[in-house]
Amino acid sequence: MTKPQRIYYADAMRSILMLLGVVVHSSYVYNTSTNWTIHDAQVSPFFDVIIGFLSMFRMPAFFLISGFFCHMTLTRYGVLRFLKVRLKRIAVPLITTAIIVNGIQNYILERYHDGHRDAIELLLSASYWLGGKWVSHLWFLNDLLVFFLVVAIVYALLNRPHGWLGLRSLKWLATSGLYVLLLPAILLVADFIGNRFPLVITEAAPFLDFSELTHYGVFFTFGFLMGAYPKLMDDFPNPRIWALMLMCFFILLKLVFEADQYHGIGAKMVFHYFDAYISWHLCIICFYLFRKYFNSASKQFAYLSDASYSIYLFHHILVVVIGIALIPLTFNIYLKFFTLMLTAGAISLAIHHFGVLRSPVLRLLFNGKTPMESDKSIKAYS
């Protein structure tokens, strides 16, 4: 089988989307509408805007890219090797971070919020693990494991299911661009199902959120189809004028008519469609910008792509610790935010560069890479 041509902008975009997690979680400390893990008394609606804007496309675009790479590795390796590679890459860092990093983080939080409570006893309790209290920022790794397992099973049973489903006959969607109208409707249906499904899955596995699985599963599936049909992958990052104008019209309607004022199910579905359409089109714009400006070999982005996994895994505890240290201080809130964000990001990068990158054990535990795989990654930017 011929090796597929490398799409450089996809690697660059995936790394930046992961790094934006530092921005989002730092913003939660100072937002006005969400009482996050820690919360500063100094708040500003500016951070609500940051969170709202980035949440519209960051994780949707990430799951699109994940679905695309899932197809690429599945067709290259076959089902068994795909599962071996993906499970090692996802499950090992997930377990390690949940036990060590999130364990320390939750111990600190328990002591911070309730200093008289026995935090160690909590971390050793069955309810902590079975109840999913260890998940925190690792939720997307849980979702990826589910998606990988489902795709591998379906792929093995149906033998290239996208061909079996007859989806090749729908190529006209890629050329017409009408899928930008269809995808938000599919997402609306998925969200409807996800929010009304019996709590069987949540009760059986509290560390999984069924509504998240159905929501992001739509993006992951479409990303997988983009991997299966190069024409679709080539067309998706092409914003159409009419579609952009429609997105602006939907944004204007949302600004003029506040969704909270309308309680009927019809109105809620219309506003939900607006949100879904805007989310999909921000993903298209994201793909467009990265393909236009970052679709070439770059040692800097190769390094960043390699480091982004470590940075994401470690940044959360650092945001918590540094954020707690900054809460008593009363200097400018925006300076606080940038201090928190940059310090957490820089220390996370240092942990990767001076620790994970240089230790085969840490590389395996926090990146899921063997020494041979690590050497291959390092050669890309050395």
C-alpha positions as CSV (number, residue, x, y, z in Angstrom):
1,M,0.0,0.0,0.0
2,T,1.4,3.4,-1.0
3,K,2.0,5.7,1.9
4,P,-0.5,8.6,1.9
5,Q,0.8,12.1,1.2
6,R,1.4,14.0,4.5
7,I,-1.0,16.8,5.2
8,Y,1.2,19.2,7.2
9,Y,-1.5,21.6,8.1
10,A,-3.5,18.9,9.9
11,D,-0.6,18.2,12.3
12,A,-0.1,22.0,12.9
13,M,-3.8,22.5,13.5
14,R,-4.1,19.6,15.9
15,S,-1.2,20.9,18.0
16,I,-2.6,24.5,18.1
17,L,-6.1,23.3,19.1
18,M,-4.6,21.3,22.0
19,L,-2.5,24.3,23.1
20,L,-5.6,26.5,23.1
21,G,-6.7,24.4,26.1
22,V,-4.2,26.4,28.2
23,V,-6.1,29.6,27.1
24,V,-9.5,28.1,27.8
25,H,-8.7,26.7,31.2
26,S,-6.9,29.9,32.3
27,S,-9.9,31.9,31.2
28,Y,-12.2,29.8,33.4
29,V,-10.5,31.2,36.5
30,Y,-11.6,34.7,35.6
31,N,-14.9,34.2,33.8
32,T,-18.3,35.5,35.2
33,S,-20.7,32.7,34.3
34,T,-19.0,29.5,35.3
35,N,-17.8,28.6,38.8
36,W,-14.8,26.4,37.7
37,T,-12.5,24.2,39.7
38,I,-11.0,27.4,41.1
39,H,-12.3,30.9,40.7
40,D,-10.9,34.3,41.3
41,A,-12.9,37.1,42.9
42,Q,-11.8,39.3,40.0
43,V,-13.8,38.5,36.9
44,S,-14.5,39.9,33.5
45,P,-17.0,39.1,30.7
46,F,-14.0,39.3,28.3
47,F,-13.1,35.7,29.4
48,D,-16.7,34.5,28.9
49,V,-16.3,35.7,25.3
50,I,-12.9,33.8,24.9
51,I,-14.4,30.6,26.3
52,G,-17.6,30.9,24.2
53,F,-15.7,31.6,21.0
54,L,-13.1,28.9,21.3
55,S,-15.6,26.4,22.5
56,M,-17.5,26.8,19.2
57,F,-14.8,25.3,17.1
58,R,-11.7,24.1,19.1
59,M,-12.9,20.6,20.1
60,P,-15.1,20.1,17.1
61,A,-12.1,20.8,14.8
62,F,-9.9,18.6,17.0
63,F,-12.3,15.6,16.6
64,L,-12.5,16.2,12.8
65,I,-8.8,15.9,12.6
66,S,-8.8,12.9,14.9
67,G,-11.3,11.2,12.7
68,F,-9.2,11.9,9.6
69,F,-6.1,10.5,11.2
70,C,-8.0,7.5,12.5
71,H,-8.9,6.6,8.9
72,M,-5.3,7.1,7.8
73,T,-3.8,4.9,10.4
74,L,-6.6,2.3,10.2
75,T,-6.2,1.8,6.5
76,R,-2.4,1.8,6.8
77,Y,-2.0,-0.6,9.7
78,G,-5.1,-2.8,9.7
79,V,-7.5,-3.3,12.6
80,L,-5.2,-5.2,15.1
81,R,-2.1,-3.0,14.7
82,F,-4.3,0.1,14.7
83,L,-5.8,-0.9,18.1
84,K,-2.3,-1.7,19.4
85,V,-0.9,1.7,18.3
86,R,-3.8,3.8,19.2
87,L,-4.5,2.2,22.6
88,K,-0.9,2.6,23.6
89,R,-0.9,6.2,22.4
90,I,-4.1,7.2,24.2
91,A,-4.7,4.7,27.1
92,V,-1.2,4.7,28.6
93,P,-1.0,8.6,29.0
94,L,-4.6,8.6,30.1
95,I,-4.0,6.1,32.9
96,T,-0.7,7.7,34.0
97,T,-2.0,11.2,34.0
98,A,-5.2,10.2,35.8
99,I,-3.3,8.4,38.6
100,I,-0.3,10.7,39.1
101,V,-1.1,14.2,37.8
102,N,-4.8,14.4,38.4
103,G,-4.3,12.6,41.7
104,I,-2.0,15.3,42.9
105,Q,-4.3,18.0,41.4
106,N,-7.4,16.7,43.2
107,Y,-5.5,16.3,46.4
108,I,-4.5,20.0,46.2
109,L,-8.1,21.0,45.4
110,E,-9.5,19.0,48.3
111,R,-7.0,20.7,50.7
112,Y,-7.7,24.1,49.1
113,H,-11.5,23.9,49.3
114,D,-11.8,21.9,52.5
115,G,-8.6,21.8,54.4
116,H,-9.9,19.6,57.2
117,R,-10.9,16.8,54.9
118,D,-8.7,13.7,54.5
119,A,-7.9,14.2,50.8
120,I,-5.8,11.0,50.7
121,E,-8.8,9.0,51.8
122,L,-10.8,10.5,49.0
123,L,-8.3,9.6,46.3
124,L,-8.1,6.0,47.6
125,S,-11.9,5.6,47.7
126,A,-13.9,3.6,45.2
127,S,-16.3,6.4,44.6
128,Y,-13.4,8.6,43.3
129,W,-12.5,6.2,40.6
130,L,-15.8,4.6,39.8
131,G,-17.6,8.0,39.9
132,G,-15.2,9.5,37.3
133,K,-13.9,12.3,39.6
134,W,-10.4,11.6,38.2
135,V,-11.3,12.6,34.6
136,S,-11.0,16.4,34.6
137,H,-9.4,17.6,31.4
138,L,-8.8,14.0,30.2
139,W,-12.4,13.5,29.0
140,F,-11.6,13.8,25.4
141,L,-9.2,10.8,25.7
142,N,-12.0,8.7,27.0
143,D,-14.1,9.7,24.0
144,L,-11.3,8.9,21.6
145,L,-10.9,5.5,23.1
146,V,-14.6,4.8,22.5
147,F,-14.5,6.1,19.0
148,F,-11.4,4.1,18.1
149,L,-12.9,0.9,19.5
150,V,-16.3,1.4,17.7
151,V,-14.6,2.3,14.4
152,A,-12.3,-0.7,14.6
153,I,-15.1,-3.1,15.3
154,V,-17.3,-1.7,12.5
155,Y,-14.4,-1.7,10.1
156,A,-13.5,-5.3,10.9
157,L,-17.1,-6.6,10.7
158,L,-18.1,-4.7,7.5
159,N,-14.7,-4.5,5.7
160,R,-14.4,-0.8,4.7
161,P,-17.9,0.3,5.9
162,H,-17.9,3.6,4.0
163,G,-17.9,1.6,0.7
164,W,-20.5,-0.9,2.1
165,L,-22.9,2.0,3.0
166,G,-22.8,3.2,-0.6
167,L,-21.6,6.7,0.4
168,R,-19.5,6.9,-2.8
169,S,-22.8,7.8,-4.5
170,L,-23.0,11.0,-2.4
171,K,-19.8,12.6,-3.9
172,W,-22.0,15.3,-5.3
173,L,-22.3,16.7,-1.8
174,A,-18.6,17.5,-1.8
175,T,-18.8,19.4,-5.1
176,S,-22.1,21.2,-4.3
177,G,-21.1,22.2,-0.8
178,L,-24.6,21.4,0.4
179,Y,-23.2,19.4,3.2
180,V,-22.6,22.6,5.2
181,L,-26.4,22.8,5.5
182,L,-26.8,19.1,6.2
183,L,-24.1,18.7,8.9
184,P,-25.7,21.1,11.4
185,A,-29.0,19.3,11.1
186,I,-27.3,15.9,11.8
187,L,-25.6,17.5,14.8
188,L,-28.9,18.8,16.0
189,V,-30.4,15.3,15.9
190,A,-27.3,13.8,17.6
191,D,-27.6,16.4,20.4
192,F,-31.3,15.7,20.8
193,I,-30.6,12.0,21.2
194,G,-27.6,12.6,23.5
195,N,-29.5,14.8,25.8
196,R,-32.6,12.6,26.1
197,F,-31.0,9.2,26.1
198,P,-31.6,7.1,29.3
199,L,-28.8,7.4,31.8
200,V,-27.8,3.7,31.3
201,I,-24.4,4.6,29.9
202,T,-23.7,7.3,32.4
203,E,-24.7,5.1,35.3
204,A,-22.6,2.2,34.0
205,A,-19.6,4.4,33.2
206,P,-19.7,7.8,35.0
207,F,-16.4,8.8,33.4
208,L,-18.2,8.9,30.0
209,D,-20.7,11.6,29.0
210,F,-23.2,10.2,26.4
211,S,-24.2,13.6,25.2
212,E,-20.5,14.4,24.6
213,L,-20.1,11.1,22.7
214,T,-23.0,11.8,20.4
215,H,-22.0,15.4,19.9
216,Y,-18.4,14.9,19.1
217,G,-19.0,11.6,17.4
218,V,-20.6,13.5,14.5
219,F,-17.4,15.5,14.0
220,F,-15.2,12.4,14.4
221,T,-17.3,10.5,11.9
222,F,-17.2,13.3,9.3
223,G,-13.4,13.5,9.8
224,F,-13.2,9.8,9.2
225,L,-15.2,10.3,5.9
226,M,-12.8,13.1,4.9
227,G,-10.0,10.5,5.2
228,A,-11.9,8.0,3.1
229,Y,-12.8,10.5,0.4
230,P,-9.9,12.9,-0.5
231,K,-12.3,15.0,-2.6
232,L,-14.2,15.8,0.6
233,M,-11.0,16.6,2.5
234,D,-10.0,18.9,-0.3
235,D,-13.3,20.7,-0.5
236,F,-14.0,21.1,3.2
237,P,-11.4,23.9,3.8
238,N,-13.1,26.1,1.1
239,P,-15.5,28.6,2.6
240,R,-18.2,29.6,0.2
241,I,-19.4,33.2,0.0
242,W,-23.1,32.2,0.4
243,A,-22.2,30.0,3.4
244,L,-20.2,32.8,5.0
245,M,-23.0,35.2,4.5
246,L,-25.5,32.8,6.0
247,M,-23.2,32.3,9.1
248,C,-23.1,36.1,9.5
249,F,-26.9,36.2,9.2
250,F,-27.3,33.6,11.9
251,I,-24.9,35.4,14.2
252,L,-26.9,38.6,13.7
253,L,-30.2,36.8,14.5
254,K,-28.6,35.4,17.7
255,L,-27.5,38.9,18.7
256,V,-30.9,40.5,18.0
257,F,-33.1,37.7,19.4
258,E,-31.9,36.2,22.6
259,A,-32.5,32.4,22.7
260,D,-33.4,32.5,26.4
261,Q,-36.5,34.5,25.6
262,Y,-38.0,31.7,23.6
263,H,-39.2,28.5,25.4
264,G,-40.9,26.6,22.6
265,I,-39.2,23.5,21.3
266,G,-39.4,24.8,17.7
267,A,-37.5,28.0,18.6
268,K,-35.0,26.1,20.6
269,M,-34.3,23.8,17.6
270,V,-33.9,26.8,15.3
271,F,-31.4,28.5,17.7
272,H,-29.6,25.2,18.2
273,Y,-29.3,24.8,14.4
274,F,-27.8,28.4,14.3
275,D,-25.2,27.3,16.9
276,A,-24.4,24.1,15.0
277,Y,-24.1,25.9,11.7
278,I,-21.8,28.5,13.2
279,S,-19.7,25.8,14.9
280,W,-19.3,23.8,11.6
281,H,-18.4,26.9,9.6
282,L,-15.8,28.1,12.2
283,C,-14.2,24.6,11.7
284,I,-14.2,25.2,7.9
285,I,-12.5,28.6,8.4
286,C,-10.0,27.0,10.8
287,F,-9.2,24.3,8.2
288,Y,-8.9,27.0,5.5
289,L,-6.5,29.2,7.4
290,F,-4.2,26.4,8.4
291,R,-4.2,24.9,4.9
292,K,-3.4,28.3,3.4
293,Y,-0.6,29.3,5.8
294,F,0.8,26.2,7.4
295,N,0.6,23.4,4.8
296,S,4.4,22.9,4.5
297,A,7.1,21.1,6.4
298,S,8.2,23.0,9.4
299,K,10.6,22.0,12.1
300,Q,8.9,24.4,14.5
301,F,5.4,22.9,14.0
302,A,6.9,19.4,14.1
303,Y,8.3,20.1,17.5
304,L,5.1,21.8,18.6
305,S,3.0,18.9,17.4
306,D,5.2,16.5,19.4
307,A,5.2,18.7,22.5
308,S,1.5,19.6,22.5
309,Y,0.4,16.3,24.0
310,S,2.6,16.7,27.0
311,I,1.7,20.4,27.4
312,Y,-2.0,19.5,27.5
313,L,-1.6,16.8,30.0
314,F,0.4,18.9,32.4
315,H,-1.0,22.4,32.0
316,H,-4.2,21.8,33.9
317,I,-2.6,21.1,37.3
318,L,-0.3,24.1,36.7
319,V,-3.3,26.3,36.0
320,V,-4.8,25.1,39.2
321,V,-1.7,25.6,41.3
322,I,-0.6,28.9,39.8
323,G,-4.2,30.2,39.8
324,I,-4.6,29.5,43.5
325,A,-1.3,31.3,44.2
326,L,-2.5,34.4,42.2
327,I,-6.0,34.6,43.7
328,P,-5.0,36.5,46.8
329,L,-3.1,39.1,44.7
330,T,-5.0,42.1,43.5
331,F,-3.1,43.4,40.5
332,N,-4.8,43.9,37.0
333,I,-7.0,40.9,36.1
334,Y,-5.7,40.8,32.5
335,L,-2.1,40.7,33.7
336,K,-3.1,38.0,36.1
337,F,-4.6,36.0,33.2
338,F,-1.5,36.4,31.0
339,T,0.8,35.5,33.9
340,L,-1.2,32.4,34.6
341,M,-1.5,31.3,30.9
342,L,2.1,31.9,30.0
343,T,3.6,30.5,33.1
344,A,1.5,27.3,33.0
345,G,2.3,26.9,29.3
346,A,6.0,27.6,29.7
347,I,6.4,25.1,32.6
348,S,4.5,22.5,30.7
349,L,6.7,22.9,27.7
350,A,9.8,22.7,30.0
351,I,8.5,19.4,31.5
352,H,8.2,18.0,28.0
353,H,11.5,19.3,26.7
354,F,13.7,18.5,29.7
355,G,11.8,15.6,31.1
356,V,9.5,13.6,28.8
357,L,11.6,14.1,25.7
358,R,14.8,12.9,27.4
359,S,13.4,9.9,29.4
360,P,12.2,6.8,27.6
361,V,10.1,5.9,30.6
362,L,8.3,9.3,30.8
363,R,8.0,9.3,27.0
364,L,6.1,6.0,27.2
365,L,4.0,7.0,30.2
366,F,3.0,10.5,29.1
367,N,3.2,10.2,25.3
368,G,2.6,6.5,24.7
369,K,5.7,6.3,22.5
370,T,8.5,3.7,22.5
371,P,12.1,4.8,22.1
372,M,12.0,3.9,18.4
373,E,8.9,6.0,17.8
374,S,10.4,8.8,19.8
375,D,13.6,8.8,17.7
376,K,11.4,9.1,14.6
377,S,9.6,12.1,16.0
378,I,12.8,13.8,17.0
379,K,14.3,13.4,13.6
380,A,11.4,15.4,12.1
381,Y,12.5,18.6,13.8
382,S,16.2,18.0,14.6
